[in-house]
Amino acid sequence: MNNYPSECIALSKGKKEVRLFVERGTYVKYTYICPDTGNIIKAGKETIIIKDDGGKFEKIFLIPTNDKSFTSLCLEISKQVLKLQ
């Protein structure tokens, strides 16, 4: 068994798990509003675009469900489509 610092250990559903750092980068996060009213279309519906230090982009859609949880969809996208500055 590996010994991890206590700061890395989390308790989830009664079981221990290690929070392992995978990579770092930059990100943008946006939500969706109605162009006519300026009101948020659906609270919690957001998109996060992550650029890792290697230049790879991932697009994560967060979609709230009726039971107050979230569905997520993760896609790798081309850097030609989007440029984060």
DSSP file (Angstrom, degrees, kcal/mol; ACC not computed):
  #  RESIDUE AA STRUCTURE BP1 BP2  ACC     N-H-->O    O-->H-N    N-H-->O    O-->H-N    TCO  KAPPA ALPHA  PHI   PSI    X-CA   Y-CA   Z-CA
    1    1 A M              0   0    0      0, 0.0     2,-0.2     0, 0.0     0, 0.0   0.000 360.0 360.0 360.0 136.8    0.0    0.0    0.0
    2    2 A N        -     0   0    0      1,-0.0     2,-0.6     0, 0.0     0, 0.0  -0.496 360.0-130.9 -80.5 150.9    1.3    3.5   -0.9
    3    3 A N        -     0   0    0     -2,-0.2    -1,-0.0     0, 0.0     3,-0.0  -0.917  28.4-177.3-104.5 115.4    1.6    6.2    1.7
    4    4 A Y        -     0   0    0     -2,-0.6     5,-0.1     1,-0.1     0, 0.0  -0.825  35.8 -95.4-108.6 148.9    0.0    9.5    0.6
    5    5 A P    >   -     0   0    0      0, 0.0     3,-2.0     0, 0.0     4,-0.4  -0.305  34.7-118.1 -59.1 147.1    0.0   12.7    2.5
    6    6 A S  G >  S+     0   0    0      1,-0.3     3,-1.1     2,-0.2    -2,-0.0   0.780 112.1  67.6 -60.3 -26.6   -3.2   13.2    4.6
    7    7 A E  G 3  S+     0   0    0      1,-0.2    -1,-0.3     3,-0.0    12,-0.0   0.718  99.7  51.3 -65.2 -19.8   -4.0   16.4    2.5
    8    8 A C  G <  S+     0   0    0     -3,-2.0    11,-3.3    10,-0.1     2,-0.4   0.549  90.1  95.0 -93.3  -9.4   -4.5   14.1   -0.5
    9    9 A I  E <   -A   18   0A   0     -3,-1.1     2,-0.3    -4,-0.4     9,-0.2  -0.709  50.4-179.8 -91.8 130.8   -7.0   11.7    1.1
   10   10 A A  E     -A   17   0A   0      7,-3.2     7,-2.5    -2,-0.4     2,-0.6  -0.895  23.9-131.5-122.7 155.7  -10.7   12.2    0.8
   11   11 A L  E     +A   16   0A   0     -2,-0.3     2,-0.5     5,-0.2     5,-0.2  -0.946  27.6 175.8-109.8 120.8  -13.6   10.2    2.2
   12   12 A S  E >  S-A   15   0A   0      3,-3.1     3,-1.8    -2,-0.6    -2,-0.0  -0.971  70.7 -19.5-131.1 116.8  -16.3    9.3   -0.4
   13   13 A K  T 3  S-     0   0    0     -2,-0.5    -1,-0.1     1,-0.3     3,-0.1   0.866 127.7 -52.8  53.9  39.4  -19.3    7.1    0.6
   14   14 A G  T 3  S+     0   0    0      1,-0.2     2,-0.4     0, 0.0    -1,-0.3   0.439 119.1 105.2  82.0  -0.7  -17.3    5.8    3.6
   15   15 A K  E <   -A   12   0A   0     -3,-1.8    -3,-3.1     2,-0.0    -1,-0.2  -0.890  69.7-119.2-116.0 145.1  -14.3    4.8    1.5
   16   16 A K  E     +A   11   0A   0     -2,-0.4     2,-0.3    -5,-0.2    -5,-0.2  -0.554  33.7 175.5 -78.8 143.1  -10.9    6.5    1.3
   17   17 A E  E     -A   10   0A   0     -7,-2.5    -7,-3.2    -2,-0.2     2,-0.5  -0.988  27.3-122.1-144.6 153.1   -9.7    7.8   -2.0
   18   18 A V  E     -A    9   0A   0     -2,-0.3     2,-0.9    -9,-0.2    -9,-0.2  -0.809  13.8-140.9 -97.5 130.5   -6.6    9.8   -3.1
   19   19 A R        -     0   0    0    -11,-3.3     2,-0.5    -2,-0.5    -2,-0.0  -0.824  28.2-164.6 -87.5 107.4   -7.1   13.1   -4.9
   20   20 A L        -     0   0    0     -2,-0.9     2,-0.3     1,-0.0    -2,-0.0  -0.842  18.6-127.2-104.0 122.7   -4.3   12.9   -7.5
   21   21 A F        +     0   0    0     -2,-0.5     3,-0.1     1,-0.2    -2,-0.0  -0.506  30.9 175.1 -66.1 127.6   -3.1   16.0   -9.4
   22   22 A V        -     0   0    0      1,-0.4     2,-0.3    -2,-0.3    -1,-0.2   0.850  53.6 -33.7-103.8 -51.8   -3.2   15.2  -13.1
   23   23 A E        -     0   0    0     29,-0.0    -1,-0.4     2,-0.0     2,-0.3  -0.979  48.6-132.2-163.3 167.4   -2.3   18.4  -15.0
   24   24 A R        +     0   0    0     -2,-0.3    29,-1.6    -3,-0.1     2,-0.3  -0.856  36.5 126.0-125.2 164.3   -2.5   22.1  -14.9
   25   25 A G  E     -B   52   0B   0     -2,-0.3     2,-0.3    27,-0.2    27,-0.2  -0.931  52.3 -68.6 179.7-157.4   -3.5   24.7  -17.4
   26   26 A T  E     -B   51   0B   0     25,-2.4    25,-3.2    -2,-0.3     2,-0.3  -0.842  42.5-173.3-120.2 160.3   -5.9   27.6  -18.1
   27   27 A Y  E     -B   50   0B   0     -2,-0.3     2,-0.3    23,-0.2    23,-0.2  -0.975  18.5-150.9-148.7 160.7   -9.6   27.6  -18.5
   28   28 A V  E     -B   49   0B   0     21,-2.0    21,-2.7    -2,-0.3     2,-0.4  -0.975  14.1-162.8-128.2 149.0  -12.6   29.7  -19.4
   29   29 A K  E     +B   48   0B   0     -2,-0.3     2,-0.3    19,-0.2    19,-0.2  -0.998  12.4 174.2-132.7 132.2  -16.1   29.1  -18.1
   30   30 A Y  E     -B   47   0B   0     17,-2.8    17,-2.7    -2,-0.4     2,-0.2  -0.965  15.7-153.4-139.4 160.0  -19.3   30.4  -19.6
   31   31 A T  E     -B   46   0B   0     -2,-0.3     2,-0.4    15,-0.2    15,-0.2  -0.595  26.4-107.0-118.6 179.8  -23.0   30.2  -19.1
   32   32 A Y        +     0   0    0     13,-0.7     9,-2.3    10,-0.2    10,-0.5  -0.942  32.6 179.4-119.5 130.9  -25.9   30.7  -21.5
   33   33 A I  B     -E   40   0C   0     -2,-0.4     7,-0.2     7,-0.3     6,-0.1  -0.899  36.2-102.9-126.8 158.2  -28.4   33.6  -21.6
   34   34 A C     >  -     0   0    0      5,-2.8     4,-2.6    -2,-0.3     5,-0.1  -0.657  25.6-144.0 -75.9 127.2  -31.3   34.6  -23.7
   35   35 A P  T  4 S+     0   0    0      0, 0.0    -1,-0.1     0, 0.0     0, 0.0   0.759  97.3  48.9 -66.5 -22.8  -30.2   37.3  -26.2
   36   36 A D  T  4 S+     0   0    0      1,-0.1    -2,-0.0     3,-0.1    -3,-0.0   0.885 127.0  19.5 -83.2 -40.6  -33.6   39.1  -25.9
   37   37 A T  T  4 S-     0   0    0      2,-0.2     3,-0.1     0, 0.0    -1,-0.1   0.691  88.4-131.7-104.2 -23.0  -34.0   39.2  -22.1
   38   38 A G     <  +     0   0    0     -4,-2.6     2,-0.2     1,-0.3     3,-0.0   0.495  61.3 137.8  79.6   2.9  -30.5   38.8  -20.8
   39   39 A N        -     0   0    0     -5,-0.1    -5,-2.8     1,-0.1    -1,-0.3  -0.537  65.8 -98.8 -82.6 148.3  -31.8   36.1  -18.4
   40   40 A I  B     -E   33   0C   0     -7,-0.2    -7,-0.3    -2,-0.2     3,-0.2  -0.468  28.7-145.5 -63.4 132.2  -29.9   32.9  -17.8
   41   41 A I  S    S-     0   0    0     -9,-2.3     2,-0.3     1,-0.3    -1,-0.1   0.942  81.5  -0.6 -69.6 -49.3  -31.6   30.2  -19.9
   42   42 A K  S >  S-     0   0    0    -10,-0.5     3,-2.3     3,-0.2    -1,-0.3  -0.916  81.5-119.5-145.5 115.9  -31.1   27.3  -17.4
   43   43 A A  T 3  S+     0   0    0     -2,-0.3     3,-0.1     1,-0.3   -12,-0.0  -0.283  99.6  17.7 -56.5 129.8  -29.3   27.8  -14.1
   44   44 A G  T 3  S+     0   0    0      1,-0.3     2,-0.7    19,-0.1    -1,-0.3   0.211  85.8 128.9  93.8 -15.7  -26.2   25.6  -13.8
   45   45 A K    <   +     0   0    0     -3,-2.3   -13,-0.7    18,-0.1     2,-0.3  -0.656  37.2 150.6 -76.3 113.8  -25.9   25.0  -17.6
   46   46 A E  E     -BC  31  62B   0     16,-1.9    16,-3.2    -2,-0.7     2,-0.4  -0.930  40.2-142.0-142.3 161.9  -22.3   25.9  -18.3
   47   47 A T  E     -BC  30  61B   0    -17,-2.7   -17,-2.8    -2,-0.3     2,-0.4  -0.994  12.4-165.7-126.1 136.3  -19.4   25.1  -20.5
   48   48 A I  E     -BC  29  60B   0     12,-2.9    12,-3.4    -2,-0.4     2,-0.5  -0.988   2.6-163.2-121.1 128.5  -15.8   24.9  -19.4
   49   49 A I  E     -BC  28  59B   0    -21,-2.7   -21,-2.0    -2,-0.4     2,-0.4  -0.962  10.3-165.3-114.2 124.1  -12.9   24.9  -21.9
   50   50 A I  E     -BC  27  58B   0      8,-2.9     8,-2.3    -2,-0.5     2,-0.5  -0.895  10.7-166.9-113.4 134.6   -9.6   23.8  -20.5
   51   51 A K  E     -BC  26  57B   0    -25,-3.2   -25,-2.4    -2,-0.4     6,-0.2  -0.979  17.0-149.9-117.8 117.7   -6.2   24.2  -22.2
   52   52 A D  E >   -B   25   0B   0      4,-2.5     3,-2.2    -2,-0.5   -27,-0.2  -0.313  33.3 -98.3 -80.9 171.3   -3.4   22.1  -20.6
   53   53 A D  T 3  S+     0   0    0    -29,-1.6   -28,-0.1     1,-0.3    -1,-0.1   0.706 123.7  60.2 -63.1 -19.0    0.2   23.2  -20.6
   54   54 A G  T 3  S-     0   0    0      2,-0.1    -1,-0.3     1,-0.0   -29,-0.1   0.500 120.3-106.9 -85.3  -4.8    0.8   21.0  -23.6
   55   55 A G  S <  S+     0   0    0     -3,-2.2     2,-0.3     1,-0.3    -2,-0.1   0.462  72.1 140.6  94.9   2.6   -1.7   22.9  -25.7
   56   56 A K        -     0   0    0     22,-0.1    -4,-2.5    23,-0.0     2,-0.4  -0.605  39.0-147.7 -81.2 139.9   -4.5   20.3  -25.7
   57   57 A F  E     -CD  51  77B   0     20,-0.7    20,-1.4    -2,-0.3     2,-0.4  -0.860  14.3-175.0-108.0 141.2   -8.1   21.6  -25.4
   58   58 A E  E     -CD  50  76B   0     -8,-2.3    -8,-2.9    -2,-0.4     2,-0.5  -0.995  11.6-153.1-129.9 141.2  -11.0   19.9  -23.7
   59   59 A K  E     -CD  49  75B   0     16,-3.6    16,-2.8    -2,-0.4     2,-0.5  -0.966  11.0-167.7-115.4 123.1  -14.6   21.2  -23.7
   60   60 A I  E     -CD  48  74B   0    -12,-3.4   -12,-2.9    -2,-0.5     2,-0.5  -0.951   5.3-158.1-115.9 121.8  -16.7   20.1  -20.8
   61   61 A F  E     -CD  47  73B   0     12,-2.9    12,-1.7    -2,-0.5     2,-0.6  -0.862   3.4-160.0 -96.7 128.3  -20.5   20.7  -20.8
   62   62 A L  E     -CD  46  72B   0    -16,-3.2   -16,-1.9    -2,-0.5    10,-0.2  -0.952  12.4-178.0-108.3 119.7  -22.2   20.8  -17.4
   63   63 A I  E     - D   0  71B   0      8,-3.1     8,-2.9    -2,-0.6   -18,-0.1  -0.960  20.6-135.4-123.0 114.8  -26.0   20.1  -17.8
   64   64 A P  E     - D   0  70B   0      0, 0.0     6,-0.2     0, 0.0     2,-0.2  -0.396  20.3-148.9 -68.3 144.9  -28.2   20.2  -14.7
   65   65 A T    >   -     0   0    0      4,-2.8     3,-1.5    -2,-0.1     0, 0.0  -0.610  28.5-102.1-107.2 171.5  -30.8   17.4  -14.4
   66   66 A N  T 3  S+     0   0    0      1,-0.3    -1,-0.0    -2,-0.2     4,-0.0   0.752 118.6  60.5 -66.1 -24.2  -34.2   17.4  -12.8
   67   67 A D  T 3  S-     0   0    0      1,-0.0    -1,-0.3     2,-0.0     3,-0.1   0.183 120.1-105.7 -91.6  19.6  -32.9   15.6   -9.7
   68   68 A K  S <  S+     0   0    0     -3,-1.5     2,-0.2     1,-0.3    -2,-0.1   0.652  88.5 108.2  68.2  19.1  -30.5   18.5   -9.0
   69   69 A S        -     0   0    0     -6,-0.0    -4,-2.8     0, 0.0     2,-0.4  -0.468  65.4-114.1-106.0-171.4  -27.4   16.6  -10.1
   70   70 A F  E     -D   64   0B   0     -6,-0.2     2,-0.4    -2,-0.2    -8,-0.0  -0.945   9.2-150.7-128.9 147.6  -25.4   17.2  -13.2
   71   71 A T  E     -D   63   0B   0     -8,-2.9    -8,-3.1    -2,-0.4     2,-0.4  -0.936  22.6-161.9-106.3 138.8  -24.6   15.4  -16.4
   72   72 A S  E     -D   62   0B   0     -2,-0.4     2,-0.4   -10,-0.2   -10,-0.2  -0.939  12.0-167.0-124.7 150.2  -21.3   16.2  -18.0
   73   73 A L  E     -D   61   0B   0    -12,-1.7   -12,-2.9    -2,-0.4     2,-0.5  -0.996   8.9-161.1-134.1 125.2  -20.0   15.6  -21.4
   74   74 A C  E     +D   60   0B   0     -2,-0.4     2,-0.4   -14,-0.2   -14,-0.2  -0.932  11.9 176.5-115.2 128.3  -16.3   16.0  -22.2
   75   75 A L  E     -D   59   0B   0    -16,-2.8   -16,-3.6    -2,-0.5     2,-0.5  -0.973  28.3-131.1-128.8 142.0  -14.9   16.5  -25.7
   76   76 A E  E     -D   58   0B   0     -2,-0.4     2,-0.3   -18,-0.2   -18,-0.2  -0.805  34.0-166.6 -86.7 133.1  -11.4   17.1  -27.0
   77   77 A I  E     -D   57   0B   0    -20,-1.4   -20,-0.7    -2,-0.5     2,-0.2  -0.853  22.7-101.6-123.4 159.2  -11.5   20.1  -29.4
   78   78 A S    >>  -     0   0    0     -2,-0.3     3,-1.2     1,-0.1     4,-0.9  -0.515  18.5-136.6 -78.2 139.8   -9.1   21.4  -31.9
   79   79 A K  T 34 S+     0   0    0      1,-0.3    -1,-0.1    -2,-0.2   -23,-0.0   0.677 104.0  68.1 -70.1 -14.6   -7.0   24.4  -31.0
   80   80 A Q  T 34 S+     0   0    0      1,-0.2    -1,-0.3     3,-0.0     3,-0.1   0.766  98.4  52.3 -71.1 -23.6   -7.7   25.8  -34.5
   81   81 A V  T <4 S+     0   0    0     -3,-1.2     2,-0.4     1,-0.2    -2,-0.2   0.838 120.7  22.2 -78.1 -34.6  -11.4   26.2  -33.3
   82   82 A L     <  -     0   0    0     -4,-0.9     2,-0.5     2,-0.0    -1,-0.2  -0.991  59.0-162.7-140.8 140.1  -10.6   28.2  -30.2
   83   83 A K        -     0   0    0     -2,-0.4     2,-0.4    -3,-0.1    -3,-0.0  -0.978   8.9-159.5-125.5 119.4   -7.8   30.3  -28.9
   84   84 A L              0   0    0     -2,-0.5    -2,-0.0     1,-0.1   -56,-0.0  -0.816 360.0 360.0 -93.0 134.1   -7.5   31.1  -25.2
   85   85 A Q              0   0    0     -2,-0.4    -1,-0.1     0, 0.0     0, 0.0   0.374 360.0 360.0-124.3 360.0   -5.4   34.1  -24.4
